[in-house]
Amino acid sequence: MARALGVERTDFISLHTKDLERAKRFYGETLGLRPNPLANDEFPEFETGNVTLLLLDPESIGVEFSPNRSGFALRVPDVAAAREHLESEGVEFFGDVVDSGVCHMAFLADPDGNGIVLHNRYAPYAD
């Protein structure tokens, strides 16, 4: 039987970028996420409320660049309104807003190709 690691929480998700300044503008200005003022300039971080996004030039740690196409989901109050706002800023989306029957989703990518989903669950969880 494997011993438990004692994981307490997820501290951050790292996102590969080829251009830290461009990525900082996208996450800070375009998406409006709050930068972590305590983060190292070489490893900028943005806060989402429950998970930190770490922007990482992978070559700085000897790793080949590879975007995360699967991505992560950002909860927003209104997916269609958030999409409309981002489209007005020049952000391109893949397909239409999806209604899964329990949530709305809109799919996009950051300038490096990391996948992002705008998400809002409107149906209550069944207990």
C-alpha positions as a Markdown table, in Angstrom:
| # | Residue | x | y | z |
|---|---|---|---|---|
| 1 | Met | 0.0 | 0.0 | 0.0 |
| 2 | Ala | 1.4 | 3.4 | -1.0 |
| 3 | Arg | 2.0 | 6.0 | 1.7 |
| 4 | Ala | 0.0 | 9.2 | 1.4 |
| 5 | Leu | 2.0 | 12.2 | 0.4 |
| 6 | Gly | 0.1 | 14.5 | 2.7 |
| 7 | Val | -0.9 | 16.9 | -0.1 |
| 8 | Glu | -2.5 | 20.0 | 1.5 |
| 9 | Arg | -3.6 | 21.9 | -1.7 |
| 10 | Thr | -2.6 | 23.0 | -5.2 |
| 11 | Asp | -0.3 | 26.0 | -4.8 |
| 12 | Phe | 0.1 | 26.9 | -8.5 |
| 13 | Ile | -0.3 | 25.9 | -12.1 |
| 14 | Ser | 2.7 | 26.7 | -14.4 |
| 15 | Leu | 2.0 | 28.0 | -17.9 |
| 16 | His | 4.8 | 27.9 | -20.4 |
| 17 | Thr | 5.5 | 31.1 | -22.3 |
| 18 | Lys | 8.1 | 32.2 | -24.9 |
| 19 | Asp | 7.6 | 35.9 | -24.0 |
| 20 | Leu | 7.1 | 36.7 | -20.3 |
| 21 | Glu | 6.2 | 40.4 | -21.0 |
| 22 | Arg | 3.6 | 39.5 | -23.5 |
| 23 | Ala | 2.2 | 36.8 | -21.2 |
| 24 | Lys | 2.1 | 39.3 | -18.3 |
| 25 | Arg | 0.1 | 41.8 | -20.4 |
| 26 | Phe | -2.3 | 39.1 | -21.4 |
| 27 | Tyr | -3.0 | 37.7 | -17.9 |
| 28 | Gly | -2.8 | 41.1 | -16.1 |
| 29 | Glu | -4.4 | 43.5 | -18.6 |
| 30 | Thr | -6.5 | 41.4 | -21.0 |
| 31 | Leu | -7.8 | 38.9 | -18.5 |
| 32 | Gly | -7.6 | 41.4 | -15.6 |
| 33 | Leu | -6.0 | 39.0 | -13.1 |
| 34 | Arg | -4.2 | 40.4 | -10.1 |
| 35 | Pro | -0.4 | 40.0 | -10.2 |
| 36 | Asn | 1.2 | 38.7 | -7.0 |
| 37 | Pro | 3.5 | 41.6 | -5.9 |
| 38 | Leu | 5.7 | 39.2 | -3.9 |
| 39 | Ala | 6.5 | 37.0 | -6.9 |
| 40 | Asn | 10.0 | 37.0 | -8.4 |
| 41 | Asp | 10.2 | 39.0 | -11.7 |
| 42 | Glu | 11.6 | 36.0 | -13.5 |
| 43 | Phe | 8.6 | 33.9 | -12.3 |
| 44 | Pro | 5.6 | 36.2 | -12.4 |
| 45 | Glu | 2.4 | 35.0 | -10.8 |
| 46 | Phe | -1.3 | 35.9 | -11.2 |
| 47 | Glu | -4.0 | 35.2 | -8.7 |
| 48 | Thr | -7.4 | 33.6 | -9.6 |
| 49 | Gly | -8.9 | 33.4 | -6.1 |
| 50 | Asn | -8.1 | 29.8 | -5.3 |
| 51 | Val | -5.1 | 28.9 | -7.5 |
| 52 | Thr | -2.0 | 30.9 | -8.6 |
| 53 | Leu | -1.0 | 30.9 | -12.3 |
| 54 | Leu | 2.8 | 30.9 | -12.6 |
| 55 | Leu | 4.2 | 32.2 | -16.0 |
| 56 | Leu | 7.3 | 30.3 | -16.8 |
| 57 | Asp | 9.9 | 30.5 | -19.6 |
| 58 | Pro | 10.7 | 26.8 | -19.6 |
| 59 | Glu | 14.1 | 27.3 | -21.2 |
| 60 | Ser | 15.2 | 29.1 | -18.0 |
| 61 | Ile | 15.0 | 25.7 | -16.2 |
| 62 | Gly | 16.2 | 23.6 | -19.1 |
| 63 | Val | 12.9 | 22.4 | -20.4 |
| 64 | Glu | 11.6 | 22.5 | -23.9 |
| 65 | Phe | 8.6 | 24.9 | -24.6 |
| 66 | Ser | 5.3 | 23.1 | -24.8 |
| 67 | Pro | 1.9 | 24.8 | -24.3 |
| 68 | Asn | -0.8 | 23.1 | -22.2 |
| 69 | Arg | -3.5 | 22.6 | -24.8 |
| 70 | Ser | -5.9 | 21.0 | -22.2 |
| 71 | Gly | -5.7 | 24.2 | -20.1 |
| 72 | Phe | -7.6 | 25.3 | -17.1 |
| 73 | Ala | -11.1 | 26.8 | -16.4 |
| 74 | Leu | -11.7 | 30.3 | -15.1 |
| 75 | Arg | -15.1 | 30.7 | -13.4 |
| 76 | Val | -16.8 | 33.9 | -14.5 |
| 77 | Pro | -20.3 | 35.1 | -13.7 |
| 78 | Asp | -21.5 | 35.3 | -17.3 |
| 79 | Val | -19.6 | 33.4 | -20.0 |
| 80 | Ala | -21.2 | 35.2 | -23.0 |
| 81 | Ala | -20.5 | 38.7 | -21.5 |
| 82 | Ala | -16.9 | 37.7 | -20.7 |
| 83 | Arg | -16.4 | 36.3 | -24.2 |
| 84 | Glu | -17.9 | 39.5 | -25.8 |
| 85 | His | -15.5 | 41.6 | -23.7 |
| 86 | Leu | -12.4 | 39.6 | -24.6 |
| 87 | Glu | -13.4 | 39.5 | -28.3 |
| 88 | Ser | -13.6 | 43.3 | -28.2 |
| 89 | Glu | -9.9 | 43.1 | -27.0 |
| 90 | Gly | -9.0 | 41.0 | -30.0 |
| 91 | Val | -9.0 | 37.6 | -28.3 |
| 92 | Glu | -10.1 | 34.8 | -30.6 |
| 93 | Phe | -12.3 | 31.8 | -29.4 |
| 94 | Phe | -12.8 | 28.3 | -30.7 |
| 95 | Gly | -16.4 | 27.6 | -31.6 |
| 96 | Asp | -19.5 | 29.0 | -29.9 |
| 97 | Val | -20.4 | 29.2 | -26.3 |
| 98 | Val | -21.2 | 25.6 | -25.2 |
| 99 | Asp | -24.2 | 24.8 | -23.0 |
| 100 | Ser | -23.5 | 21.3 | -21.5 |
| 101 | Gly | -26.8 | 21.2 | -19.7 |
| 102 | Val | -25.2 | 22.1 | -16.4 |
| 103 | Cys | -22.7 | 24.9 | -17.4 |
| 104 | His | -21.7 | 27.3 | -20.1 |
| 105 | Met | -18.2 | 27.2 | -21.5 |
| 106 | Ala | -16.2 | 29.2 | -24.0 |
| 107 | Phe | -12.8 | 28.0 | -25.3 |
| 108 | Leu | -9.7 | 30.2 | -26.1 |
| 109 | Ala | -5.9 | 30.1 | -25.8 |
| 110 | Asp | -3.4 | 32.5 | -24.5 |
| 111 | Pro | -0.8 | 34.0 | -26.9 |
| 112 | Asp | 1.4 | 30.9 | -26.3 |
| 113 | Gly | -1.3 | 28.4 | -27.1 |
| 114 | Asn | -2.2 | 27.4 | -23.5 |
| 115 | Gly | -5.8 | 26.4 | -23.4 |
| 116 | Ile | -8.3 | 28.4 | -21.3 |
| 117 | Val | -12.0 | 27.8 | -20.6 |
| 118 | Leu | -14.3 | 30.5 | -19.4 |
| 119 | His | -16.8 | 28.6 | -17.3 |
| 120 | Asn | -20.0 | 29.1 | -15.3 |
| 121 | Arg | -21.9 | 26.2 | -13.7 |
| 122 | Tyr | -25.6 | 27.2 | -13.5 |
| 123 | Ala | -27.1 | 23.9 | -12.3 |
| 124 | Pro | -26.7 | 22.9 | -8.7 |
| 125 | Tyr | -24.5 | 19.9 | -7.8 |
| 126 | Ala | -26.5 | 16.8 | -7.0 |
| 127 | Asp | -25.7 | 15.5 | -3.5 |
